[in-house]
Amino acid sequence: MKFVRFVLAMLLPCAAIAFVSVGLNSQALAATAPTVTITANPTSITKGSSSVLTVTATGATGITITGSNGSKRTMGATGGSVSVSPTSATTYTATATGAGGTATASVTITMTVSTSAPTVTVVANPTSITKGNSSVVTVTATNATQVTLAGSNGSNRTLGASGATVSVSPTSTTTYTATATGGGGTATSAVTITVGAAPPPPPPTSQLTVTSAGTGTGTVTSSPAGINCPGTCSASFQGTVVLTETPEAGNTFSGWSGACTGTGACSVNLAANAAVTATFESGTAGITSLQHIIFFAQENRSLDNYFGAMREYWQENGIADQSFDGLPQFNPTSGIAPLYGAPPAIPGCNPTSPYPGACVWDTSNLVASFHMISVCNENTSPSWQEAHNDWDYTDPVGTNPAKNNGFVHTAAGDARDNPGGAFYDTNGIRAMGYWDGTDLNYDYFMASNFATSDRFFQPAMSRTEINREYLAAATSGGYALPNGSNANDTKQLGSTLIWEELAKAGISWKVYINPEGTGCAGPPYQAACLIKTGYLEGFSYATEIVAKYPQNIAPISEYFSDLENGTLPQVAEIEPASDAALDEHGSDSDANPENVQAGARYTSTLINALMNSSSWENSAFIFFFDESGGLYDHVAPQPTVSPDGIPPVDLPAGYICTGKTGPICNFTYTGYRIPLTVISPYAKKNYVSHTVMDSTAILKFIEERFNLPALNARDAAQPDMSEFFDFNNPQWMSPPTPPAQNMKNPCYLNKVP
């Protein structure tokens, strides 16, 4: 026992002070034992619902609640309330701990299974998204013990018994099905989220620059706004920009160049910085100044073969240099691009495999571009097989960009396999030859004084017949080979011809044919005979021409008399004088050489006659070649549009493109470059166009002049050739005096050059 002493201070003498000791039992000071109670409200719930546990304690310093489901919670010393949502029957034990010991109390919450049928709904917001975005799916359920959400894309989620809201990001259209399961059964509900392709990224911002040119004035505006030139002539845009030209009073808009061509609407799809030139001319004259359009195509010459030495000719004749993409060895070493390059050289035949063996492709035996001395050459072929091998001997379907490396090999193959006996040039060297401004002095003079192009292409990668069908109808109707080559191309084409459209519009026209060597008797000459010697015979409309318009198929002598009499039609074609050996074609037979200078002299008689006639002042003469003839050119064919969506229909088994196919297997690429000269009092002087077009642009030019519809998608897509003309400032109302065609070069076939 412990003792406590109390000292009582009494008002007594110190000696009388008394001490009293009081003794207290230690049990009187012992701690009180804790008490605890726990209740649940309610004590029975359905799965997914909750109950509130209430704990009350005394004498405790801490309380814990443990559930038989493994849960554990702590509370303050006096207790409190907590909400629980057990998924099965669970006993909760409250334990109060204090200085006086430990006390416990328990309560059990039981689960009641509803026998009511569950319900479930599912909605999505939004129900349509683009790939990469999300939608919110909301599921609401009653009377359920379990809810799942399954997607047709394989996704699966477990939700609370009353449902939930979740975000989903399906990558394709997906149906989500919510399933509610309870004591009363199962219920489902579904919603579909449609997923569209992700929107394309916004186009890059690029700068468009407009330049005004010519002798006149005008304004150019843009939609969307940004350019109002003169003033603001450069602006940045995204996507497509449409430019509109407005000439000032007394001026004429003569055409676009650069990213747009022609005189129609200028729509520029800006994938990179671009520049457009709008040309305005003083005065109000236009294409209607032309009353006569004559076109004449000679045979089988590439631009490099014929006009490849153009810049050399300019230098030698004191003509100012400008850009012209001829043979690179004739470009200057400095100044205007393109600049000097070594003469092109491509693989020839392996010398260890001479004729009569096949030409073996040999990349170590290169044949370089060279000057032809003879003005006669054995023929080279531009047919389907050869033209596609010319693209790239190792890739004739155009899987990769063109290398223009097959010309020598194909020329050698044609020489060795020539049906009438092998040619002399069994190594194909002639394909790399060219003539210069001394050899073809008339044509070089005309191209330099009038307008020409270094981007004028034959319409198709095949031979004469196909390209001349394009010249009449802007299509070959799917023919890659001449009519009658096999059972798939024996029919005459039913395509609409430019002549048919002219006849419907009441526009006068003629096709002039040289009867020399044709076997047609005359004069007078019969249209039924003449038409069979030209290229209209390949169309069913030829029958109607002979029946309704026989006077429109005329001998070449009538061309000259029409010039003399002032009766030239509004549109005329002059067919090449092939049967007279004046078409500049390569020699089909060593026994009958064809002289290119003789053909050029024939051309000069046609052009000179026009320049010296009364029709000159309102005429345009378009001189070109039908196709490149299998002769080397260093510029690749260009992408273009299919005329009518018809692929080649007549390629025999084993031909290029009948097995492996590629970009150049349909009519969606041009052929190779061909020479062009545009001759008119209105032609721009010493002008070079760099605008890509093929010879169906001539049809577009005729359609533009006489307000005719396009024949098909090919001619519709062409520039209208207006850039070659300046109708307000004619340069050649008094035509120049061209030189007589040189006829002094030797003509032989038994050697090269």
Number of C-alpha atoms within 10 A of each C-alpha: 7 9 10 11 11 11 11 10 11 10 8 9 8 9 6 9 12 12 10 9 9 9 10 11 10 9 7 7 8 10 12 13 16 21 21 22 19 22 19 20 13 12 17 17 21 21 24 19 16 18 18 15 21 16 26 19 24 18 21 24 17 17 25 20 22 17 19 13 13 8 12 13 11 14 17 15 19 17 22 15 14 14 12 16 15 21 16 16 17 19 17 25 20 30 24 31 23 19 13 15 14 18 20 18 17 18 17 17 23 18 18 14 16 18 12 13 16 24 21 22 19 22 19 20 13 12 16 16 21 17 17 14 13 19 17 15 21 16 26 20 25 22 25 30 22 21 27 19 23 17 18 14 13 8 12 14 11 14 20 19 22 21 25 17 15 14 12 16 16 22 18 17 17 19 15 23 20 28 26 31 22 23 15 16 15 17 19 18 17 18 17 17 23 17 20 14 11 12 9 6 6 8 14 14 15 17 17 23 18 25 17 19 16 17 15 21 21 21 19 21 19 20 13 13 12 16 23 18 18 15 9 13 18 18 16 14 21 17 15 14 19 14 21 17 22 14 20 16 12 12 19 25 26 27 27 25 21 14 19 21 23 20 20 14 14 21 16 17 16 20 15 14 14 17 16 19 19 28 24 27 25 22 17 16 17 18 19 12 14 19 18 22 22 24 17 19 22 23 22 25 30 26 32 29 28 25 27 27 26 25 27 19 21 17 13 10 11 8 14 9 17 16 16 25 25 23 27 21 18 22 26 17 12 9 12 12 13 18 16 15 13 12 14 18 16 21 20 27 25 17 13 9 12 14 17 10 11 17 26 18 19 14 13 11 14 16 21 17 24 19 16 19 17 20 25 25 30 26 27 28 25 26 21 21 19 26 27 27 22 30 27 20 21 14 17 25 23 19 14 13 12 20 17 21 23 26 32 31 28 29 31 28 24 22 25 23 16 15 10 10 11 18 22 16 22 25 27 26 23 28 30 26 21 26 21 21 22 15 24 20 21 20 26 21 21 22 23 19 23 25 24 28 24 24 23 24 32 32 33 30 31 28 26 24 22 28 25 25 23 25 25 23 28 31 30 30 23 22 24 27 23 19 21 13 14 12 10 16 19 14 12 16 22 14 19 17 23 22 21 18 16 19 14 10 12 10 14 15 22 23 24 24 25 24 23 16 12 17 11 19 12 9 9 9 14 17 20 17 16 24 23 14 20 21 18 22 17 23 21 16 19 23 15 12 20 18 12 10 15 18 15 18 23 22 25 19 13 17 25 18 12 15 19 16 12 12 13 25 19 18 22 21 20 22 20 26 25 22 14 14 20 23 24 26 25 24 19 17 18 19 8 11 20 28 24 28 24 19 22 23 19 17 23 19 13 16 19 15 16 24 24 14 15 15 21 25 22 17 23 24 23 20 22 22 27 28 33 31 27 28 30 29 28 21 20 18 24 20 14 19 17 21 23 16 13 14 16 18 13 20 20 14 9 8 12 19 22 13 10 11 14 15 16 22 22 20 28 20 21 26 28 34 30 29 30 23 24 25 29 29 27 27 26 23 22 17 20 22 18 16 20 20 26 26 27 27 24 23 26 26 21 22 20 19 19 18 12 17 13 19 23 16 16 25 29 19 17 23 24 25 22 21 22 25 26 27 24 22 18 16 19 19 14 12 17 15 10 15 12 12 21 16 17 9 16 12 17 18 24 13 12 19 18
